[in-house]
């Protein structure tokens, strides 16, 4: 009897504790379970971003941005692009399609087109017209992207129920990340300082975009002064904020930057494109995409949506000030705040358990050759204009007067095939002659001809990456590979993007829906992102996809 009373007593106590436990019966304390599939995929692309920046600025980052992603997400520390040459446009196209340039066809921001006898931009389309912005900034579409993207496959396989959007201040980045079937692709119009699109995607801007543009945030940000977020003495990861080689903003190279004064052109005109040279371009992008999520109701139903966001301000800031500048560091710290705000927004608006966020970069960053030279490190600049002038003179001596060289784009020399054929010359022989001539320049590591890439059985790492970046109809006749640490430079314009580690190694972080907290050290290829996401959604991978699934996210190892 006594034993029965004790059992009843303990049972009653257990029930009471269960009922009145602070975690029982109160939904706000219960753990939210992730949905069967993510309701929204967000791909954030930093253009560009060096892997080591996560470590260099780690102590200055806040808790809610980069550190939150690396601490709470699945962090691949050994991710890279597996092709030459790593331009931003090629990287973004590879991320979106799961294919290398040899398949998707975007070999760079531009290439020489023999049919038109001119340089072709990778998203230019004279059949597209501006929607909401200036004519000159409106002729963009993905017609030169030869494969489908993740967003395209999501639209097709949901019978167009999935909503797909992409945003960047650069039209090329937004178009390539979003693809062919997107509901909306938006980019910045330098002329009017507003967000715009093209007729390829829509006939007119949605009302909410008009309302956002009416806020005139470009001019709002250009009324500000850009000063350091922290005291200058805190920027110990950077070089001095005054160097002789920096272009700056209108030749102004010292904090603070009075943007109202610097953007003024005459008494009543402004250079609205100046916002690109400031971290406010990233904030402006974040402002727009948060409005897009709310107005387009992304992630609000059971059909997964896609949003691509490219933060591009650092591209222009690095060009103006260099990768080791205080300006570059300050822009990173401000971007960290923008990303923290954005993560907080989507966590509250849609729920971390419903959103799969991927953060990576379009390419890495080449160390500043000028600074490297002061340290007596092997580095320097290669001037392609001077090299082409000497090459043309050489070919005129060998073959007679003629326009033998059509152009030089993205580390590649394009020869005049028609002239060579009409002169009854052997194209491969001339390619070899040019390759032998170019190898003599200081800073040139090696030269490889197109016919060698097509016909050689070489399976070395260099050849594989060159072949991955080679598209016969758009690539040149001779590839010029510079020594590590070297950049191309013509006047004030610098061009980087090699296949070396510093240009191809980028961060890759998966955060949110079903993603574990884990650091992965195994090597992975960025081309794996799109097919892995397709696997999660149980849809076909993009039709040109070459990437191998990230098994670490699939087979239970983590």
HUNORFEN-V818750 format. One record per backbone hydrogen bond with DSSP energy under -0.5 kcal/mol. CO is the residue of the C=O (numbers start at 0). NH is the residue of the N-H. If there is no record, write none. Layout:
CO/NH, CO/NH
This chain:
0/4, 1/5, 2/6, 3/7, 4/8, 5/9, 6/10, 7/11, 8/12, 9/13, 10/14, 11/15, 12/16, 13/17, 14/18, 15/19, 16/20, 20/23, 24/26, 25/28, 25/29, 26/29, 38/304, 39/41, 39/355, 40/42, 40/306, 41/43, 41/357, 42/44, 42/308, 43/359, 44/46, 44/310, 45/47, 45/361, 46/314, 49/52, 50/53, 51/54, 51/55, 52/56, 54/57, 56/59, 56/60, 57/60, 61/66, 64/68, 65/69, 66/70, 67/71, 68/72, 72/74, 72/517, 73/75, 73/509, 74/76, 74/519, 75/507, 77/523, 78/505, 79/525, 84/86, 86/90, 87/91, 88/92, 89/93, 90/94, 91/95, 92/96, 93/97, 95/149, 97/545, 97/546, 99/102, 99/103, 100/104, 103/145, 104/106, 108/121, 110/119, 111/113, 112/115, 112/116, 112/117, 117/112, 119/110, 120/123, 122/140, 124/127, 128/198, 130/196, 133/136, 134/137, 134/138, 137/139, 138/124, 141/144, 143/145, 148/152, 149/153, 150/154, 151/155, 152/156, 153/157, 154/157, 154/159, 155/158, 157/160, 162/305, 163/182, 163/183, 164/307, 165/185, 166/309, 168/187, 169/173, 170/174, 171/175, 172/176, 173/177, 174/178, 183/165, 185/167, 186/195, 187/189, 188/192, 188/193, 192/217, 193/188, 195/186, 196/130, 197/200, 197/201, 205/208, 205/209, 206/210, 207/211, 208/212, 209/213, 211/214, 212/215, 215/219, 216/220, 217/221, 218/222, 219/222, 220/223, 223/258, 223/259, 224/226, 225/256, 230/233, 231/234, 233/235, 234/237, 246/250, 247/249, 248/251, 250/252, 251/248, 255/257, 256/225, 256/258, 257/261, 258/262, 260/263, 262/270, 264/268, 268/264, 269/271, 270/273, 271/274, 272/275, 273/276, 274/277, 274/280, 277/280, 278/281, 278/282, 279/283, 280/284, 281/285, 282/286, 283/287, 284/288, 285/289, 286/290, 287/291, 288/292, 289/293, 290/294, 291/295, 292/296, 292/297, 296/299, 301/303, 304/40, 305/164, 306/42, 307/166, 308/44, 308/310, 309/168, 309/311, 310/46, 311/314, 311/315, 312/315, 312/316, 313/317, 314/318, 315/319, 316/320, 316/321, 317/321, 319/246, 319/247, 321/324, 323/238, 324/328, 325/329, 326/330, 327/331, 328/332, 329/333, 330/334, 331/335, 332/336, 333/337, 334/338, 335/339, 336/340, 337/341, 338/342, 339/343, 340/344, 341/345, 342/346, 343/347, 344/348, 345/349, 345/350, 350/353, 350/354, 351/354, 351/512, 352/34, 353/38, 353/39, 354/356, 354/512, 355/41, 356/510, 357/43, 358/508, 359/45, 362/48, 367/371, 368/372, 369/373, 370/374, 371/376, 372/375, 379/486, 381/383, 381/488, 382/386, 383/387, 384/388, 385/389, 386/390, 387/391, 388/392, 389/393, 390/394, 391/395, 392/396, 393/397, 394/398, 395/399, 401/403, 403/405, 403/415, 406/413, 408/411, 410/479, 411/408, 412/414, 412/476, 412/477, 413/405, 413/406, 414/416, 415/419, 416/420, 417/421, 418/422, 419/424, 420/423, 424/426, 425/429, 426/430, 427/431, 428/432, 429/433, 430/434, 431/435, 432/436, 433/437, 434/438, 436/439, 437/440, 440/443, 442/444, 442/482, 445/480, 447/478, 448/452, 449/453, 450/454, 451/455, 459/463, 460/464, 461/465, 462/466, 463/467, 464/83, 464/468, 466/469, 467/101, 468/470, 470/473, 470/474, 476/449, 477/412, 478/447, 478/480, 479/481, 480/444, 480/445, 482/485, 484/379, 486/381, 487/494, 489/492, 491/493, 492/489, 494/487, 497/85, 499/502, 499/503, 500/504, 501/364, 502/363, 503/80, 503/505, 504/50, 505/78, 507/75, 508/358, 509/73, 510/356, 511/514, 515/517, 517/74, 519/76, 519/77, 523/79, 524/527, 525/528, 526/530, 526/546, 527/531, 528/532, 529/533, 530/534, 531/535, 532/536, 533/537, 533/538, 534/537, 541/544, 548/550, 549/552, 550/553, 550/554
